[in-house]
């Protein structure tokens, strides 16, 4: 008797849920997701790396003070 293969649907669902949990949503100033090859952190041009504008979290960087930018080019 052969071993039964795991249910591929539940494996896909778990993987997708795990991936979503590890990849936070992009901020408006991000050019790509954090960790994307060919990218790096840069100081947010809106708040100059402070993470706040007028006492509120910067909407461009989400309050982190950094954005993800493409570096280099092909």
NORUR-V484993 format. One record per backbone hydrogen bond with DSSP energy under -1.0 kcal/mol. CO is the residue of the C=O (numbers start at 1). NH is the residue of the N-H. Records with the same first field share a line. If there is no record, write none. Layout:
CO: NH, NH
This chain:
7: 11
8: 12
9: 13
10: 14
11: 15
12: 16
13: 17
14: 18
15: 19
16: 20
17: 21
18: 22
19: 23
27: 30
33: 36
36: 39
38: 71
40: 69
42: 67
44: 48
47: 50
51: 58
53: 56
56: 53
58: 62
60: 29
65: 44
67: 42
68: 31
69: 40
